[in-house]
Amino acid sequence: ESGAGMVKIEMTCKHQILSLNIDDSLISEDKDMLEDLLVAAFNDAIRKVEKTTQEQFSGMASGLNLPPGMKLPF
């Protein structure tokens, strides 16, 4: 999300967009600002996907007895 929740994006861990919500007050606002908020919301969604994916892989890798410093996914 961006703009204090004025733009929200829901994305799967495969980077597929499920929904996009834009606050009605932004529709009549400056186009450049809306574009900036959309970019920020997409980037926030991608960061959250990467964090979730990394957390899930770290849990799976804990039982693999990998050498110290080796990380998944490669």
C-alpha positions in Angstrom: 0.0 0.0 0.0 1.0 3.6 -0.3 -0.3 7.1 0.5 -1.4 6.0 4.0 -3.6 3.3 2.5 -5.0 5.4 -0.4 -3.7 2.9 -2.9 -3.7 -0.8 -2.0 -2.5 -3.8 -4.1 -3.1 -7.4 -3.2 -0.5 -9.8 -4.8 0.2 -13.5 -4.7 3.7 -14.8 -4.0 3.9 -15.5 -7.7 3.6 -11.8 -8.4 0.0 -12.1 -9.8 -2.1 -9.0 -8.9 -5.4 -10.0 -7.3 -6.8 -6.6 -6.6 -6.1 -2.9 -6.9 -7.9 -0.4 -4.8 -7.6 3.4 -5.4 -9.3 5.8 -3.0 -12.0 7.9 -4.8 -10.3 11.2 -3.7 -7.3 10.3 -5.9 -9.3 10.0 -9.1 -9.7 13.8 -9.5 -6.2 14.5 -8.2 -2.9 15.1 -10.0 -2.1 12.3 -12.5 1.6 12.3 -11.6 0.8 11.8 -7.9 -1.5 8.9 -8.6 1.2 7.3 -10.8 3.8 7.7 -8.0 1.4 6.2 -5.5 0.7 3.2 -7.8 4.5 2.6 -8.3 5.0 2.8 -4.5 2.2 0.4 -3.8 3.5 -2.1 -6.4 7.0 -1.9 -4.9 5.6 -2.4 -1.4 3.7 -5.5 -2.5 6.8 -6.9 -4.1 8.9 -6.3 -1.0 6.2 -8.1 1.1 6.2 -11.1 -1.3 10.0 -11.4 -1.2 9.9 -11.2 2.7 7.2 -13.9 2.9 9.0 -16.1 0.4 12.3 -15.8 2.3 10.6 -16.6 5.6 9.0 -19.7 4.2 12.2 -20.9 2.6 14.2 -20.3 5.8 11.8 -22.5 7.7 12.2 -25.3 5.1 15.9 -25.0 5.0 16.4 -25.3 8.7 16.1 -29.1 8.5 18.5 -29.5 5.6 21.7 -29.1 7.6 23.2 -26.6 5.0 26.7 -25.2 5.6 26.8 -21.9 7.5 26.2 -18.9 5.2 24.5 -20.9 2.5 21.1 -19.4 1.7 18.1 -20.6 -0.3 16.9 -19.9 -2.9 20.2 -20.0 -4.7 
